[in-house]
Amino acid sequence: MFEVFLSPAAWLAALSIFGLRVVDMSLDTLRMLFVVRGRKATAWVLGFFQSVVFVIAITSVLSNLDNPLNVIGYAAGFATGNVIGMLIEEKLAIGHIHLRIISPSLGVALSQVLREAGYGVTEISARGKDGMVSMLSVSVLRKDVNRVQKIVYEKDPEAFVTSEDVRPLRRGFWRA
């Protein structure tokens, strides 16, 4: 059994399985994100290729169970593929985010700065723990979140910001 750990062929097989599983799980993570965002065609294509890679990887493991490195490569590829898929998705920044900005005193000025930057803002007067506040509702492309966040904190360091994924259904203002 120990001689398996010394065999270059055993390590190469495990490394191949690891690589296949990284690709498989990265595609799976991306596919699920496209499913949630309603992108059917993209989800279909990713699912097709992900399943092909999965079948090759699992067949390699199950046909060589005498090599424990294959199981380790499979498990490590699974875990790594999840993280890599998430990193890729972060870089792609596909979709929309709804930001809710609570400003204790600079809501009007903040909404003006955001509008000047090209973002649609809905202002709502609200009552907070310490009195009246402005609640700003801003929906942006995910790739613009950091830019909007920078604008908000430069204008109003006291602002409280939350975000949530959204799927736009109809109309409204979306920055191109």
PyMOL commands that set and color helices and strands:
alter all, ss='L'
color gray80, all
select helices_A, chain A and resi 2-6+8-36+40-62+68-92+107-116+142-155
alter helices_A, ss='H'
color red, helices_A
select strands_A, chain A and resi 96-103+121-128+131-141+160-166
alter strands_A, ss='S'
color yellow, strands_A
deselect
rebuild
show_as cartoon
